[in-house]
């Protein structure tokens, strides 16, 4: 555990409130330690291969050139390009590139460290979407609070194209460890699409640890659509926490596709704080080898007439392990609320494993809630039918997997974004 808490000097520690928040995160992590088999929230996803003493935090941005040992790395890498028009911010090995980005009126973006001086807004929001004593890696992230981005979308602003955070990790440094905290504020009546793309270049077995926390605030009658593709290196560790608060009439819609990393966990906690707030938390995961991929959700209905839905589908092969933990909590006064949750998994081998833990906590009457879980295998009759008509086995299996994932991909309303995600499940 001590290996992750390295003695790193962070700038701006002279701000008393920031120093106190970092100390609070450090103490919370020390109290909890790394999750073990006895940690209920992590009992299916134990970080068994996390040799914490190996990881090294890089305190300054990478300045390698195209001729460095990392032969696949380039600051204009084609891997960074997205196949649709967007406002793109780029990160290299956990550090934000300082590039000029023309933005529409009403949108403000800056490095999080530059935003610390806006104490009235930043101070009142950082750390307010999560309980540090419940999320050990978010506590660790808070202890290193410095690197990341602050995004503010003013009232009634509507972005004409998505805003993309492109995270590019490359193998210039072995056992790299980085923490990123993003603060995203969507004011009343605003609408925006946010895309996260996590990818790597370099050695196939690059080993690094990405610890990401997004704190998101959705104002009254605002809409944020948040899409994420996690395609990390074969031996990477990717831990992400999304803490979201949604006010009355606001909507938070998310979709996450995970297909990379040796150990990955995407955790989303949504609090519907006022009447009429709603959320969709959808996801898909594809995995093989010995990977463990975890999708954990927790939706709190704290007000009447709030609505949530969750659809998660997984495709698991090899000796890989998929995990889904989904929770819906309905407070005593949250009447006329709807909460629905469904998880399905497709097992491609006899050695693949899926652990599923759906939960409903209902403390109010006059609500509509449901949850379900199912797992199965590829239909042998359908495979035989396609192969008997000249379709190869691998192609037939891919067609069935594509059909299986079609309904969860169809939850993406943006056609160009949906096509991009669909291309990534091949």
Secondary structure as UniProt FT lines:
FT   TURN            2..4
FT   TURN            11..14
FT   HELIX           16..32
FT   TURN            37..38
FT   HELIX           40..42
FT   TURN            43..44
FT   TURN            48..49
FT   HELIX           52..54
FT   STRAND          56..57
FT   TURN            66..67
FT   TURN            71..72
FT   TURN            75..76
FT   HELIX           78..80
FT   STRAND          86..92
FT   TURN            93..94
FT   STRAND          95..96
FT   TURN            105..106
FT   STRAND          107..111
FT   HELIX           112..115
FT   TURN            116..117
FT   HELIX           119..122
FT   TURN            123..127
FT   TURN            132..134
FT   HELIX           136..143
FT   TURN            144..146
FT   STRAND          149..153
FT   TURN            155..156
FT   STRAND          162..170
FT   TURN            171..172
FT   TURN            174..175
FT   STRAND          176..186
FT   TURN            188..189
FT   STRAND          191..201
FT   TURN            204..205
FT   STRAND          208..218
FT   TURN            220..221
FT   STRAND          223..231
FT   TURN            234..235
FT   STRAND          237..246
FT   TURN            248..249
FT   STRAND          251..258
FT   STRAND          263..272
FT   TURN            275..276
FT   STRAND          278..287
FT   TURN            289..290
FT   STRAND          292..301
FT   TURN            304..305
FT   STRAND          307..316
FT   TURN            318..319
FT   STRAND          321..330
FT   TURN            332..333
FT   STRAND          338..347
FT   TURN            350..351
FT   STRAND          353..362
FT   STRAND          368..376
FT   HELIX           380..387
FT   TURN            388..390
FT   HELIX           393..409
FT   TURN            410..411
FT   HELIX           415..423
FT   TURN            424..425
//
